[in-house]
Amino acid sequence: MMTPESFYLKLAELLESSGLSLIFNVRETLLDLYLFYLEVTRRGGYHPVGREKKWGEVVFALKLEGNSMKLCAQVEKLYAHILYQFEKLYFYRRPAKQAGSNSTKG
């Protein structure tokens, strides 16, 4: 599992050109992007969470006030805008397979 330190370093590199902050205020509650990322990826990632309608679970796990459909939609949009690209790069990445020797001995 990725450490918070490596998560923030990699995310900062990814978002560097956009000038975005790594901490967001959602309904007057600071949102830790690392915890946000963990809660979504624990449930399979962006698409499974949306398909299985689990944004309410994510909102509850992050202890955000309220569980309205509007808040769920806001959280989903924020994740799509800020963390989905990161998820595609790091959550779905598989370790590279070691290339076998294709040379023949003669």
C-alpha positions as CSV (number, residue, x, y, z in Angstrom):
1,M,0.0,0.0,0.0
2,M,1.2,3.5,-0.8
3,T,2.2,5.7,2.2
4,P,0.6,9.1,2.7
5,E,4.0,10.7,2.0
6,S,4.4,9.0,-1.4
7,F,0.8,9.6,-2.2
8,Y,1.1,13.4,-1.7
9,L,4.4,13.6,-3.5
10,K,3.0,11.8,-6.6
11,L,-0.3,13.7,-6.4
12,A,1.6,17.0,-6.2
13,E,3.6,16.1,-9.2
14,L,0.5,15.2,-11.1
15,L,-1.4,18.4,-10.2
16,E,1.6,20.7,-10.2
17,S,0.6,22.6,-13.3
18,S,-3.0,23.1,-12.2
19,G,-2.2,25.0,-9.0
20,L,-4.7,23.0,-6.9
21,S,-4.4,22.6,-3.2
22,L,-4.1,19.1,-1.7
23,I,-6.6,19.9,1.1
24,F,-10.2,20.9,0.2
25,N,-12.9,22.4,2.3
26,V,-16.1,20.4,1.8
27,R,-19.1,21.9,3.7
28,E,-16.7,23.5,6.1
29,T,-14.9,20.2,6.8
30,L,-11.3,19.7,5.6
31,L,-11.0,16.8,3.3
32,D,-7.8,14.8,3.4
33,L,-7.3,13.6,-0.2
34,Y,-5.3,10.6,0.9
35,L,-8.1,9.3,3.0
36,F,-10.6,10.2,0.3
37,Y,-8.5,8.1,-2.2
38,L,-8.2,5.2,0.2
39,E,-12.0,5.1,0.9
40,V,-12.8,5.0,-2.9
41,T,-10.1,2.5,-3.8
42,R,-11.1,0.2,-0.9
43,R,-14.4,0.0,-2.6
44,G,-12.9,-0.9,-6.0
45,G,-12.2,2.6,-7.4
46,Y,-14.1,5.3,-9.1
47,H,-16.2,3.3,-11.6
48,P,-17.3,0.5,-9.1
49,V,-18.2,3.1,-6.5
50,G,-20.4,4.9,-9.0
51,R,-21.9,1.7,-10.5
52,E,-22.7,0.2,-7.1
53,K,-23.9,3.6,-5.8
54,K,-21.4,3.7,-2.9
55,W,-20.7,7.4,-2.8
56,G,-22.9,7.6,0.3
57,E,-20.6,5.1,2.0
58,V,-17.6,7.2,1.1
59,V,-19.2,10.4,2.4
60,F,-20.1,8.6,5.7
61,A,-16.5,7.1,6.0
62,L,-15.0,10.6,5.5
63,K,-17.3,11.9,8.3
64,L,-18.7,14.6,6.0
65,E,-21.8,16.3,7.3
66,G,-25.0,15.0,5.7
67,N,-25.6,12.2,3.3
68,S,-27.7,14.0,0.7
69,M,-27.7,13.1,-2.9
70,K,-26.3,16.5,-3.6
71,L,-23.3,15.9,-1.3
72,C,-22.7,12.5,-2.9
73,A,-22.7,14.1,-6.3
74,Q,-20.3,16.8,-5.2
75,V,-17.9,14.3,-3.7
76,E,-18.1,12.2,-6.8
77,K,-17.4,15.2,-9.0
78,L,-14.5,16.3,-6.8
79,Y,-12.9,12.8,-7.0
80,A,-13.4,12.7,-10.7
81,H,-11.7,16.1,-11.1
82,I,-8.8,15.7,-8.7
83,L,-8.1,12.0,-8.0
84,Y,-9.4,9.9,-10.9
85,Q,-6.4,10.5,-13.0
86,F,-4.2,9.5,-10.1
87,E,-6.2,6.4,-9.5
88,K,-5.8,5.4,-13.2
89,L,-2.0,5.9,-12.9
90,Y,-1.4,4.2,-9.6
91,F,-4.3,2.0,-8.5
92,Y,-4.7,0.1,-11.7
93,R,-1.0,-0.1,-12.4
94,R,0.3,-3.7,-12.4
95,P,3.9,-4.5,-11.7
96,A,5.8,-4.9,-15.0
97,K,6.4,-8.5,-16.0
98,Q,10.0,-9.4,-16.2
99,A,10.9,-10.0,-19.8
100,G,12.2,-13.4,-20.4
101,S,15.3,-14.0,-22.6
102,N,14.2,-14.5,-26.2
103,S,17.7,-15.4,-27.4
104,T,18.5,-18.9,-28.4
105,K,21.7,-20.6,-27.5
106,G,23.5,-22.2,-30.3
